[in-house]
Amino acid sequence: MRCKENEPLILVIDVRRNQKRKEKLIYGDLVLDPDTLKMQWGDQEILLTPKEASILKLFLTLPGKVISRKEILENVWGLREEPETNFLGVHLFHLRKKLADLGLGNWLQTVRSSGFLFAKPGEVNHGA
């Protein structure tokens, strides 16, 4: 009988777990699955770290828009001030390398004195 008392609790936990599932983000043929941390281009798949996936998710929600270092630090790490280390640069370096492995190395660009731009070549919206 003790198992039956726990069944509704297990059901509630399972329902909540399913509600937390995130949608896949798609930009062109690039797909990011935030649940599995996998980035997919065609039949190629690359596993990202949680921070790389969070950075890419931010870029995919605002494709073609320049995003400042400050915006990335606030949205991904919850920081309001620029840290003294270059950990953002390190994460961006690794994300760029993984994008390059898919043939998308030119999709993530540095915009001097402004921030970073993620866009398919030819789809740029610097002012937005």
Long-range contacts (C-beta under 8 A, 24 or more apart in sequence): 25-56, 25-57, 25-60, 25-61, 26-60, 27-60, 27-63, 27-120, 28-120, 30-60, 30-102, 30-104, 30-107, 32-56, 32-57, 32-60, 39-98, 39-99, 39-102, 41-102, 41-103, 41-104, 44-101, 44-102, 46-98, 46-101, 46-102, 48-95, 48-98, 49-91, 49-94, 51-76, 51-77, 51-91, 52-91, 52-94, 52-95, 52-98, 55-91, 55-92, 55-95, 56-95, 56-118, 59-108, 59-116, 59-118, 60-118, 62-118, 62-128, 63-118, 63-119, 63-120, 63-123, 64-117, 64-118, 64-119, 64-123, 64-124, 64-125, 64-128, 65-117, 65-125, 65-128, 66-111, 66-114, 66-115, 66-116, 66-117, 66-126, 67-115, 67-116, 67-117, 67-118, 68-114, 68-115, 69-115, 69-116, 71-115, 72-115, 72-116, 92-116
